Amino acid sequence: MSVRIMKFGGAVLSGVEGFRNMLSILSEGAGKMVVVVSAFSTATRDLEFAARLAKKGLTDEATEVLSRLVEDHVVLIRQLLPDPSVRTGMETLLKDTQLAISDLLAGISITGQLTPRTMDEVLGYGEFLALHIARHVIVSSGIDAGWVDARQVIVTDDSYGSAMPLLEKSAVLVDKNLKPLIATHQLVLIQGFVGATESGHTTTMGRESSNLTATVVGSLIDASDITIWTDVEGIRSADPQMCADTRVRPHLSYTDATIAAHHGVKLLYPTMIEPAHRSSIPIYIRSAQKPYGEYTTISASALQCDPIVAVQQHSTNVSNVHTLFVRPKEWISICTSAVSASDSEDVMAIHADADVSLCTIQCTSESSASILTRLHQLITNTEAQ
C-alpha cells in the first residue's frame, strides 16, 4: 500500500488562506496520505512566553498571553468551520484546554519552577489544538480523514525539549495505532513536534521538529515520498527574506541536505534527513501558495548542488556567513574580495573546509546581512554568465 506523507507547518496554517491552500492540495492528492500538522502561527512561542512569565510570578501577564492565544484560535474556528455544532464543540475543547494550561501556569507560578518536563507539557498544547482544528476543517470539506495523537505513535527518550524517537518502540505503536487508520481512511492526521516517553509523559523533539515527525513516520510506514509544504518555493540560493532574486536549488543529496542543515540553511534540520535517508524516501520542499511552482527534491541523487549562502548565529555578537557547495580554494579569494569593502573590524576570519565544500566568513552579527547579500550577488552573477 503506497502512502504519501504531507507536512503543513505553522507558516502555512497561519490563517484562512493557508487552510484553503492545504485543502486544495489534499483534495487533489491521489492515494493514501498521512498529514502532519504543526502549531499555528506563533502558538509555540506564545505558550513558551506564558510559561516563562508564570515562572517569574507574573500570573496575570501569563494569563493574558494565554487568553490572546485562545482567542486567536476561536477567531480561526469561526472563520473555518461552517457547522455551528462543530464550532461549538471546538470552542468547548478550547475552553477545556485553556483551563488545563492555566492550571499548569498556576503551578509554575506558585513553585517558581519550570522544569523541561513541564515546559514540554505546556508546549504540546499548541500541536494538540492544531490537530483537532485541522481534522474538523478537513472532514468538513468532505475528505475522509481519521486522526491519531502523536503521543500514541512516537515513543521518545526523556530528554525533554530535545527528545529523540525510539524507533523500535515507535514501530510497535505505528503498527497498532496508525496503520489500521491508514487502511480505513483516505487520510490520517497526526500532529508534529511531540511524542511521549514510555511512561506517557509528553515530550518535544526540538524546534521545528514537525519535519522530524514526518520523516520518522514516513520511514516506519515505508512511505513513497515526503512533502514539506511551506511558504517558500524550495531550498533557495539564500534566504528570500534576506536576499532578492534567489534561485531554487532543484536537487540536494541526503548528504548535502544534512550539511546545509548543519550550516544554517532554512527549512532543513539535521535530524529530519536521517530517517528518510535510511529508508531511501525522497523529500520534496514545496510552497503551499504555489504548489505547481519551483521545488527541491532531496534524494540519493549524485547531482551537484549549486552554491547556497546562509547565515548562522555563532554567539550573541558573532555570526558565520557560509557559502556551501563551492570549490574552497577559489572561494577564499572571492570571499576576501567580497568583504574588502567592509570595515576591517567587522570581519574576524575567513576559512575553508574542503571536506564539505564550504567557505566561511566569521563576522559581527551586524555586518552578516550585508556580507551575505554581497556573496549572493557574486553567485547569481556567476550563474548568469
Buried (B, 14 or more C-beta within 10 A) or exposed (E): EEBBBBBBBBBBBBBEEBBBBBBEBBEEBEEBBBBBBBBBBBBBBBBBBBBBBBBEEBBEBBBEBBEEBBEBBBEBBEEBBEEEEBBEBBBEBBEEBBEBBBEBBBEBBEEEEBEBBBBBBBBBBBBBBBBBBBBBBBBBBEBEBBBBBBBBBBBBBBBBBBBBBBBEEBBEBBEEBBBEBBEEBBBBBBBBBBBBBEEEBBBBBBEBBBBBBBBBBBBBBEBBBBBBBBBBBBBBBBBBEBBEEBBBBBBBBBEBBBBBBBBBBBBBBBBBBBBBBEBEBBBBBBBBBBBEEBBBBBBEBEEEBBBBBBBBEBEEEBBBBBBBBBEBEEBBEBBEEBBEEBEEEBBEEBEBBEEBBBBBBBBBBEBBBBBBBBBBBBBBEEEEE
